[in-house]
Amino acid sequence: MGKFYYKQPCFEYNSDGKMEIIHKYCVGPIEVLIYGITRDKEFYFDWTFPEFYPDDSELERDYRIISKERMIRAINVEIETCEKKGDIELVKKYKAAIEMIENNKY
């Protein structure tokens, strides 16, 4: 299994109407995990992964609307991971995301 790489949390909606709070990806095998907020103020989970690794290159996608609580739990997991790795900058941004969500400022 390859290492996950992180994109910085984004606190603005993109052209698809989504604010990507957690966006991490791996290139071996290809896997992308995104937790975010839609313009309609719904929290979502978007996971792209190989259907049958390593023989099948077809990618599957699991996209679903999730609860606010699940979103906060996912961010807290990333905070713990980043703290262990010493990535203080990401920790600060994830904590800012939790504060934004808890105060309904999205």
C-alpha positions in Angstrom: 0.0 0.0 0.0 1.2 3.4 -0.9 1.4 6.5 1.2 -1.5 9.0 1.3 -0.8 12.6 0.2 -3.0 15.4 1.4 -4.3 18.5 -0.3 -4.9 21.5 1.9 -8.5 22.0 3.2 -10.4 24.4 1.1 -12.8 26.8 2.7 -14.4 28.0 -0.5 -16.8 26.2 -2.9 -15.2 25.0 -6.1 -16.9 25.2 -9.6 -18.8 21.9 -8.8 -20.3 23.6 -5.7 -18.3 21.6 -3.2 -16.0 22.6 -0.4 -13.3 19.9 0.1 -12.2 19.8 3.7 -10.4 16.4 3.6 -8.8 15.4 0.3 -6.2 12.7 0.4 -5.0 10.4 -2.3 -2.7 7.5 -2.9 -1.1 6.5 -6.2 -0.3 2.9 -5.4 -3.0 1.7 -5.8 -5.0 4.7 -6.9 -7.4 5.7 -4.1 -9.0 9.1 -3.4 -10.9 10.0 -0.2 -12.8 13.3 0.0 -14.9 14.7 2.8 -16.6 18.0 2.1 -19.6 20.2 2.1 -22.0 20.9 -0.8 -23.3 24.3 -1.7 -26.7 23.0 -0.3 -25.0 22.7 3.1 -24.9 18.9 3.1 -21.8 16.9 4.2 -20.5 14.3 1.8 -18.0 11.4 1.6 -16.6 10.6 -1.9 -14.3 7.6 -2.2 -12.7 6.4 -5.5 -10.9 3.0 -5.4 -9.9 0.1 -7.6 -12.7 -2.5 -8.0 -10.5 -5.6 -7.8 -6.9 -4.7 -6.9 -4.4 -5.6 -8.4 -5.9 -7.3 -11.5 -8.6 -4.9 -12.5 -8.0 -1.3 -13.3 -11.6 -0.3 -13.2 -12.3 2.3 -10.6 -15.3 2.3 -8.3 -16.9 5.3 -6.6 -18.8 5.5 -3.4 -20.5 8.9 -2.9 -22.9 9.5 -0.1 -24.4 12.3 2.0 -23.2 11.9 5.7 -24.1 13.4 9.0 -22.4 16.4 10.6 -21.2 14.1 13.3 -19.6 11.7 10.9 -17.9 14.6 9.2 -16.4 15.9 12.5 -15.3 12.4 13.4 -13.5 12.1 10.1 -11.7 15.4 10.6 -10.7 14.4 14.1 -9.1 11.2 12.8 -7.1 13.4 10.4 -6.1 15.7 13.2 -4.7 12.7 15.2 -2.9 11.4 12.2 -1.3 14.8 11.4 -0.3 15.3 15.0 1.5 12.0 15.0 3.3 13.0 11.8 4.1 16.5 13.1 2.1 18.3 10.4 1.1 21.2 12.6 -0.1 23.4 9.6 -2.7 20.7 8.6 -3.8 20.3 12.3 -4.5 24.0 12.5 -6.5 24.0 9.3 -8.5 20.9 10.3 -9.3 22.5 13.7 -10.4 25.6 11.9 -12.7 23.4 9.8 -14.3 21.9 12.9 -14.9 25.3 14.3 -16.5 26.5 11.1 -18.8 23.4 11.0 -19.7 23.6 14.7 -20.6 27.3 14.3 -22.5 26.7 11.0 -20.4 29.1 9.1 -20.1 27.3 5.8 
